[in-house]
């Protein structure tokens, strides 16, 4: 009887996955727009600055997404 109540309670809660997907896509699109706009100011400068910027811009989005994925799969 207790297992049935627990199953009913957990199925009534909304899954975090759709929320995480929506936030992740919206955040990634906003990040790409920001990084692209900022790249316009970096292009044409010293080659080392360009490489550094594009390496950072290419990797910086990973950390927020890791946190979002961990939040999505965590048990509430």
N, C-alpha and C positions, 0 to 999 in steps of 0.2 A: 504494500500500500504506500509506503514512504517513497519507494522508487518511482511509482507512478506519479505522485505529486511533484517530485523533483523533475521528472521528465516533462510534465505539463508546464511547470514554471519556466524551465529553460527554453522550451520551444515557443513560449509566448514572448520572450525577449527578442528584439530585433538583432540580427547578426551585425557585427561591426564591419564585415567585409564590404558590403555595398557603400557604406559611409567612407571607408578607407579608400576604396577605388575612386569615388567621386572627388574626395579631397586630394588624393594623389595626382589624379589627372589635372585637376584645376591648378594645383600648386606647381606641377611640372610645366604646364603651359605658361603660367605666369613667370616662372623661373627662366624658361627659354626666351620669352619675350624680353625680360630684363637683361639677360646675359647677351642677347643679340644686340640690343640697344647700346649696351656698354661696350661691346666689341667694336662698334663703329668708332669709338674714341681711341681704341688701342691699335687698330689696323694702321699700318704706315709708320709706326714708331719703331724702336729698336727691336730686332728679331728676338732677343732674349725676353723682352717684355711680352711680346706676342705669344711666345711659347709658354711662358709662365702663366699668362692669363688663360690660355685655352686649356692647359692642363688643369688648372684650378677650376675653371668653369665647367670642365667636363666631369670633374669628380665631386664638386661641392654639393650637388643635388642628392648624392647617395646617402649622406648621414640623416637628413630629415626623413627620407623614405624608409630607411632602416627602422627608425623610431615609429613611423606610421605602421609599418608591417608588424612590428612587435606588438603594438597596441591592438591591431586588428585580430591577431591570433591569441592574445591573452584571454584567459577565462575571466569573465566578469564576476 
